[in-house]
Amino acid sequence: MGNIAIGGSTLAQLANSLSMFTGRTVLDRTGLAGTFDVNLTWTPDQMPSRAPGTAADQLIRVNGVDIDPNGPSIFTAVQEQLGLKLDSGKGPVEILVVDQAQHPAEN
């Protein structure tokens, strides 16, 4: 089960956290200011395999937590649980390019 639980966070900070889980850059374009408490739960895209002999209708248990394989994706969870929508788009992204690296000189 995927979960983000943060308190007193801006939506820009939430977007940054979502970037780690979606594998994409997420930007806050809501225009909403202030801080928010967020608890978001979703089913990961990559599910572990069931233990041999486990019934197909039984929940998968990982680290003592039951995972519903039919639960929402992170994109659906953001919309249903937070009332926000993740829209895919293209735009400029800042990147850092390291074109040279050297060992420090000895003193």
Backbone bond lengths (Angstrom), bond angles and torsions (degrees), N, CA, C in turn:
res aa  C-N    CA-C-N  psi(-1)  N-CA   C-N-CA  omega(-1)  CA-C   N-CA-C  phi
1 M - - - 1.442 - - 1.521 107.99 -
2 G 1.326 116.70 132.32 1.450 121.58 173.94 1.515 108.74 -88.49
3 N 1.323 115.97 144.41 1.462 119.70 -179.14 1.514 110.39 -153.04
4 I 1.317 115.91 135.37 1.456 123.14 169.22 1.519 106.23 -123.00
5 A 1.317 116.99 122.32 1.468 122.19 176.63 1.519 106.70 -130.24
6 I 1.334 116.11 107.66 1.460 120.95 -179.27 1.520 108.89 -134.17
7 G 1.304 115.96 147.72 1.458 121.24 178.93 1.510 110.81 -122.20
8 G 1.312 116.47 143.43 1.456 121.28 177.10 1.516 113.03 61.49
9 S 1.317 116.50 41.52 1.458 121.93 -176.07 1.524 110.42 -111.30
10 T 1.316 115.84 147.51 1.466 119.57 174.25 1.527 108.21 -80.16
11 L 1.317 116.41 163.80 1.454 119.45 177.68 1.527 110.91 -69.38
12 A 1.326 117.87 -25.63 1.464 120.47 174.78 1.532 109.61 -65.66
13 Q 1.334 117.30 -38.99 1.467 120.39 177.13 1.524 110.71 -67.90
14 L 1.322 117.36 -39.36 1.461 120.85 175.67 1.525 109.93 -61.26
15 A 1.325 117.08 -44.59 1.464 121.00 179.21 1.522 110.51 -58.90
16 N 1.316 117.26 -41.28 1.458 121.42 178.24 1.529 110.56 -62.09
17 S 1.334 117.09 -42.41 1.463 121.01 177.67 1.523 110.86 -64.19
18 L 1.328 116.98 -42.08 1.459 120.42 179.29 1.523 111.44 -62.97
19 S 1.326 117.05 -31.95 1.470 120.92 178.12 1.521 111.36 -57.53
20 M 1.323 116.49 -39.39 1.461 120.32 -179.11 1.525 111.92 -65.14
21 F 1.324 117.10 -33.55 1.464 120.96 -176.27 1.528 113.64 -89.81
22 T 1.327 117.11 -24.02 1.463 120.07 -178.64 1.524 112.35 -94.42
23 G 1.328 117.14 -17.42 1.461 120.02 -177.09 1.512 112.61 73.94
24 R 1.319 116.68 16.90 1.468 122.87 179.93 1.515 108.80 -133.89
25 T 1.313 116.27 160.11 1.459 120.12 173.95 1.527 108.14 -75.39
26 V 1.333 116.56 126.54 1.465 121.65 178.17 1.523 107.40 -114.69
27 L 1.312 116.48 127.49 1.455 122.69 -179.89 1.524 110.15 -114.38
28 D 1.326 116.23 143.70 1.467 120.99 175.55 1.520 108.40 -85.68
29 R 1.299 116.25 112.27 1.466 121.26 176.84 1.528 110.70 -120.59
30 T 1.342 115.92 24.70 1.470 120.02 -177.72 1.521 112.06 -76.74
31 G 1.328 116.71 -30.46 1.459 119.89 -174.38 1.519 112.45 79.36
32 L 1.339 118.07 4.04 1.455 121.84 179.95 1.524 110.12 -85.13
33 A 1.315 116.43 129.07 1.459 121.75 179.25 1.523 109.46 -100.29
34 G 1.304 115.39 167.06 1.458 120.04 176.66 1.511 111.74 102.36
35 T 1.328 114.30 -175.69 1.455 119.94 179.89 1.525 110.02 -116.20
36 F 1.321 115.42 154.76 1.451 121.58 -174.22 1.519 110.11 -138.70
37 D 1.319 116.11 151.71 1.451 122.39 170.33 1.524 106.66 -97.83
38 V 1.321 116.77 129.27 1.459 121.27 -174.39 1.524 109.40 -128.19
39 N 1.327 115.95 133.67 1.451 122.19 170.72 1.520 106.48 -133.88
40 L 1.321 116.16 109.03 1.462 122.64 -174.83 1.521 109.02 -122.15
41 T 1.327 116.74 130.25 1.459 122.21 -179.51 1.521 108.96 -129.40
42 W 1.331 116.71 134.49 1.451 121.65 -179.66 1.522 109.87 -147.78
43 T 1.326 115.38 169.82 1.455 121.98 176.33 1.522 108.17 -96.83
44 P 1.329 117.74 125.17 1.469 120.15 -179.69 1.529 111.96 -62.85
45 D 1.327 115.77 151.76 1.467 120.80 176.89 1.521 111.36 -65.22
46 Q 1.327 116.73 -39.02 1.459 122.12 -179.33 1.523 109.01 -95.25
47 M 1.316 116.96 103.85 1.456 121.80 -179.25 1.523 109.90 -94.96
48 P 1.345 117.11 139.55 1.460 118.87 174.67 1.530 109.70 -68.05
49 S 1.318 116.41 156.39 1.470 119.18 -180.00 1.530 109.93 -76.22
50 R 1.302 115.40 154.73 1.467 121.72 178.76 1.524 109.81 -73.22
51 A 1.306 114.87 149.65 1.464 120.16 175.02 1.526 108.30 -66.92
52 P 1.334 117.95 145.78 1.467 119.91 178.84 1.528 111.14 -55.65
53 G 1.316 115.66 136.37 1.459 121.00 178.71 1.517 114.25 85.82
54 T 1.345 118.06 -0.35 1.462 121.74 179.53 1.527 109.34 -79.70
55 A 1.320 116.57 133.00 1.471 121.08 179.43 1.521 110.42 -63.69
56 A 1.335 116.36 144.66 1.465 121.90 -177.30 1.526 112.80 -63.25
57 D 1.342 117.78 -25.83 1.469 120.22 -178.72 1.534 112.36 -92.10
58 Q 1.319 117.00 1.21 1.468 120.77 -179.73 1.532 109.82 -86.62
59 L 1.336 116.10 139.80 1.453 120.49 179.12 1.518 110.43 -65.14
60 I 1.322 116.30 149.69 1.455 121.93 177.02 1.524 107.73 -84.25
61 R 1.330 117.50 133.59 1.460 121.99 -178.48 1.528 108.55 -110.19
62 V 1.349 115.57 123.59 1.458 122.22 177.56 1.515 108.11 -128.36
63 N 1.326 116.46 124.22 1.469 121.74 -179.60 1.525 112.09 51.62
64 G 1.318 116.49 38.72 1.461 121.29 177.38 1.513 114.43 78.97
65 V 1.337 117.89 7.09 1.464 121.71 -179.42 1.519 108.75 -115.51
66 D 1.346 116.15 129.94 1.455 120.81 177.00 1.525 109.80 -78.01
67 I 1.335 115.22 134.96 1.465 121.07 178.42 1.520 108.16 -116.53
68 D 1.305 116.38 125.07 1.456 121.37 177.69 1.526 107.89 -86.88
69 P 1.329 118.70 111.26 1.464 119.89 -178.34 1.530 112.79 -64.86
70 N 1.319 116.82 -14.67 1.464 121.04 178.56 1.524 112.27 -98.75
71 G 1.339 117.03 9.79 1.459 121.29 -179.52 1.520 111.18 -71.02
72 P 1.328 116.89 174.54 1.462 120.95 -175.97 1.527 112.53 -73.38
73 S 1.328 115.51 150.57 1.457 120.89 171.02 1.528 107.85 -71.43
74 I 1.309 117.04 169.26 1.462 119.37 179.20 1.530 110.82 -62.29
75 F 1.324 117.61 -34.51 1.463 121.52 -179.36 1.527 111.15 -68.11
76 T 1.329 116.75 -42.70 1.461 121.25 177.18 1.519 110.68 -67.80
77 A 1.336 116.82 -41.25 1.467 120.77 -179.28 1.526 111.52 -62.12
78 V 1.324 118.03 -41.35 1.464 120.99 178.60 1.522 110.18 -59.46
79 Q 1.321 116.26 -41.57 1.465 119.67 -178.87 1.523 111.80 -73.16
80 E 1.323 117.75 -45.96 1.464 120.48 -175.63 1.526 113.09 -75.68
81 Q 1.322 117.57 -37.73 1.455 120.63 -174.17 1.526 113.62 -92.52
82 L 1.327 117.45 -27.86 1.470 120.31 -177.29 1.521 113.25 -114.07
83 G 1.316 117.08 -12.44 1.465 119.71 -178.53 1.513 112.86 72.85
84 L 1.334 116.63 20.97 1.459 122.31 178.21 1.519 107.97 -113.36
85 K 1.335 116.44 160.31 1.455 119.79 179.87 1.517 109.33 -128.61
86 L 1.326 115.27 133.71 1.453 120.90 175.30 1.521 107.69 -93.47
87 D 1.331 116.92 111.71 1.460 122.44 178.36 1.514 108.92 -103.63
88 S 1.313 115.97 134.94 1.458 120.84 177.60 1.520 109.00 -81.68
89 G 1.309 116.05 140.21 1.456 120.39 178.63 1.514 110.43 -158.99
90 K 1.307 115.27 173.82 1.452 121.22 177.83 1.517 108.32 -119.13
91 G 1.307 115.12 147.17 1.451 119.61 178.41 1.508 110.08 -176.53
92 P 1.310 115.93 174.82 1.462 119.02 179.97 1.526 110.34 -69.30
93 V 1.312 115.78 141.86 1.452 122.33 179.13 1.518 107.98 -129.01
94 E 1.331 116.47 132.72 1.457 119.69 177.38 1.514 109.36 -73.37
95 I 1.344 115.67 135.06 1.453 120.73 175.45 1.520 108.95 -133.35
96 L 1.305 115.38 156.62 1.455 121.78 176.97 1.516 107.60 -110.91
97 V 1.332 116.08 125.17 1.454 121.08 -179.72 1.520 108.23 -112.63
98 V 1.334 115.94 123.96 1.466 121.44 174.85 1.515 105.82 -100.63
99 D 1.335 116.59 111.81 1.457 119.15 -177.19 1.517 113.37 -99.59
100 Q 1.337 116.56 -6.93 1.464 119.70 177.90 1.527 109.13 -160.63
101 A 1.333 115.32 144.58 1.452 121.16 176.60 1.526 108.21 -142.52
102 Q 1.325 116.05 140.25 1.472 120.85 179.63 1.509 108.81 -135.28
103 H 1.323 115.23 152.82 1.460 119.67 171.48 1.513 108.04 -69.15
104 P 1.329 119.01 146.68 1.460 120.06 178.52 1.522 109.91 -65.07
105 A 1.326 115.50 147.66 1.474 121.62 178.07 1.503 109.24 -73.80
106 E 1.336 115.65 142.04 1.469 118.87 177.31 1.515 109.94 -73.61
107 N 1.335 116.31 147.31 1.465 120.97 179.36 1.493 110.68 -84.57
